[in-house]
Amino acid sequence: MFLRRIALPLALLAAAPVSAQTAPPPAISKSHEAAAARVVDKLWPLGTYRRMMDGTMSKMMDSMMESMFGMKASDMAPPGGQDASAKDTGDKTMLEVAEARDPHFRERMKIFMDVMMKEMIPLVEKIEPGIRESLTRVYARDYSERQLAELDAFLGTPTGQVFGQRWMMSFVDPEMVSNMSKIAPTMMQAMPEIMKKVEAATAHLPPPPPPEGQ
């Protein structure tokens, strides 16, 4: 039960970029870092997070939630068959099940997502300078000064300026959102089979201790 509860958060964490480093980064010259900073300034100007999250990101989250709650509750059955709660829901979607318990569920969820996105904007703006600094160091390591100068020259052209302005925003474009919203139901549908494999792989271990209070 514990593994099933944490499976989705762990899967999402595994899908995120790994930021930890196993070895100290190589020394970077000031001129090299400055060249990388000029490229980052054009690709990720301050305020990019706000542009992504102010309306656009909330629409993406709405789409993902609609996709996930559009799944049938029976698709969420644990490995080995349906439990009693899944049998009771029949072919109802997760949204239908939730609204049967709370008629205001959809409105409540919409308000929750809107408030959360609004409150997250000032939080991510606080970390944005650090993100830009990290990206600068990454670019300085991954590209030579000559390559960075070529990128900077391209980003200074009319076409490059349009590319730079749209680079990050393309990840929250409706076309991308439509495809990204499919990940939640796809992952949830795959989870029972994944958990079967996890249980088989951990069969040699003693059962985990019960939750506190039980």
C-alpha positions in Angstrom: 0.0 0.0 0.0 2.8 2.4 0.9 4.6 1.8 -2.4 1.4 2.3 -4.4 0.8 5.6 -2.5 4.2 7.0 -3.4 4.6 5.4 -6.9 3.3 8.3 -8.9 5.3 11.0 -7.1 8.4 8.8 -7.5 7.7 8.3 -11.2 7.3 12.0 -11.7 10.5 12.7 -9.8 12.4 10.2 -12.0 11.1 11.9 -15.1 12.5 15.3 -13.9 16.0 16.5 -15.0 18.7 15.4 -12.6 20.5 18.4 -11.2 22.9 16.8 -8.7 26.5 16.5 -9.8 28.8 13.6 -8.9 32.0 15.5 -9.5 33.1 19.2 -9.1 32.5 21.2 -12.4 35.6 22.1 -14.4 37.0 25.6 -14.0 35.4 28.1 -16.3 37.0 31.4 -17.4 35.3 34.7 -16.9 35.1 35.3 -20.6 33.6 31.9 -21.2 31.0 32.4 -18.6 30.2 35.8 -19.9 29.7 34.4 -23.4 27.3 31.8 -21.9 25.4 34.5 -19.9 24.8 36.5 -23.1 23.1 33.5 -24.7 21.0 32.7 -21.5 19.9 36.4 -21.4 18.4 35.9 -24.8 16.9 32.5 -24.2 15.7 32.9 -20.6 15.2 36.6 -19.7 14.0 37.5 -16.3 10.3 37.1 -16.1 10.1 34.0 -18.2 8.6 32.0 -15.4 5.8 34.5 -15.0 5.1 34.4 -18.7 4.9 30.6 -18.6 2.8 30.4 -15.5 0.5 33.4 -15.8 -2.5 31.7 -17.5 -0.6 29.4 -19.8 0.6 26.9 -17.2 -2.7 26.9 -15.4 -4.4 25.9 -18.7 -1.9 23.1 -19.1 -2.6 21.8 -15.6 -6.4 22.1 -16.3 -5.9 20.0 -19.4 -3.9 17.4 -17.5 -6.4 17.2 -14.7 -9.3 16.8 -17.2 -7.4 14.0 -19.0 -6.6 12.2 -15.7 -10.1 12.5 -14.3 -11.6 11.4 -17.6 -10.2 7.9 -16.9 -12.5 5.2 -15.7 -12.2 4.4 -12.0 -11.7 0.7 -12.9 -8.5 1.6 -14.7 -7.1 2.4 -11.3 -7.6 -1.1 -9.9 -4.6 -2.5 -8.0 -2.6 -5.4 -9.3 -4.4 -8.7 -9.0 -7.9 -7.4 -9.8 -10.4 -4.8 -8.7 -10.9 -4.0 -5.0 -14.4 -3.4 -3.6 -14.3 0.4 -4.2 -13.4 -0.2 -7.9 -16.3 -2.7 -8.3 -18.8 -0.2 -6.9 -17.8 2.5 -9.4 -18.4 0.3 -12.5 -17.6 2.2 -15.7 -17.8 5.7 -14.1 -15.0 8.1 -14.7 -12.9 9.3 -11.8 -14.6 12.7 -12.3 -18.0 11.2 -12.0 -17.1 9.3 -8.9 -15.6 12.5 -7.3 -18.7 14.6 -8.3 -21.0 11.9 -6.8 -19.2 12.4 -3.5 -18.8 16.2 -3.9 -21.1 18.0 -6.4 -18.8 21.0 -6.2 -15.6 18.9 -6.9 -14.9 20.4 -10.4 -15.3 24.0 -9.2 -13.4 23.3 -6.1 -10.5 21.8 -8.1 -10.5 24.6 -10.6 -10.3 27.2 -7.8 -7.5 25.2 -6.1 -5.4 25.1 -9.3 -6.0 28.8 -10.1 -5.0 29.9 -6.6 -2.0 27.5 -6.5 -0.7 28.8 -9.8 -1.2 32.4 -8.8 0.7 31.9 -5.5 3.5 29.9 -7.2 4.5 32.8 -9.5 6.2 34.9 -6.8 7.8 31.7 -5.4 9.4 30.6 -8.7 10.4 34.2 -9.5 12.6 34.0 -6.4 14.5 31.0 -7.7 14.6 32.3 -11.3 17.9 34.1 -11.0 19.5 31.0 -9.6 18.1 29.0 -12.5 19.6 31.4 -14.9 23.0 31.2 -13.2 22.9 27.4 -13.3 22.0 27.4 -16.9 24.8 29.8 -17.6 27.3 27.4 -16.1 25.8 24.5 -17.9 26.1 26.3 -21.3 29.7 27.3 -20.4 30.6 23.7 -19.8 28.7 22.3 -22.8 29.7 24.9 -25.4 33.0 26.4 -26.4 33.4 30.2 -26.5 33.3 30.0 -30.3 30.1 28.1 -30.2 28.5 30.5 -27.7 29.6 33.4 -29.9 27.9 31.8 -32.9 24.7 31.2 -30.8 24.8 34.8 -29.6 25.2 36.1 -33.2 22.2 34.0 -34.3 20.0 35.1 -31.4 20.8 38.7 -32.4 19.3 38.2 -35.9 15.6 38.9 -36.5 14.9 35.1 -36.7 17.1 34.4 -33.7 15.2 37.0 -31.6 11.9 35.4 -32.4 13.3 32.0 -31.6 14.7 33.3 -28.3 11.4 34.8 -27.3 9.5 31.6 -28.2 12.0 29.0 -27.0 10.7 28.5 -23.4 7.1 29.4 -24.3 6.9 26.6 -26.8 6.9 24.1 -24.0 3.5 25.5 -22.8 2.1 26.0 -26.3 -1.4 24.4 -26.7 0.1 21.8 -29.1 2.6 20.7 -26.5 0.0 20.9 -23.7 -2.3 18.6 -25.6 0.4 15.9 -25.8 1.8 16.5 -22.3 -1.7 16.1 -20.8 -1.7 12.5 -22.0 1.1 11.5 -19.6 -1.1 11.4 -16.5 -3.6 8.8 -17.7 -0.9 6.8 -19.5 1.2 6.6 -16.4 -1.8 5.7 -14.2 -2.8 3.0 -16.6 0.7 1.6 -16.6 1.0 1.8 -12.8 -0.7 -1.5 -11.9 1.7 -3.5 -14.1 4.7 -1.5 -12.9 3.7 -2.2 -9.3 3.4 -6.0 -10.1 7.1 -5.8 -11.2 8.0 -3.8 -8.1 6.4 -6.3 -5.8 8.1 -9.2 -7.6 11.5 -7.4 -7.4 11.0 -6.8 -3.6 9.5 -10.1 -2.7 12.7 -11.2 -0.9 12.4 -8.2 1.5 10.3 -8.4 4.7 7.0 -6.4 4.5 7.3 -2.7 5.4 6.2 -1.6 8.8 2.5 -0.5 9.0 1.8 3.3 9.0 2.1 5.0 12.3 -1.1 4.7 14.4 -2.1 1.3 13.0 
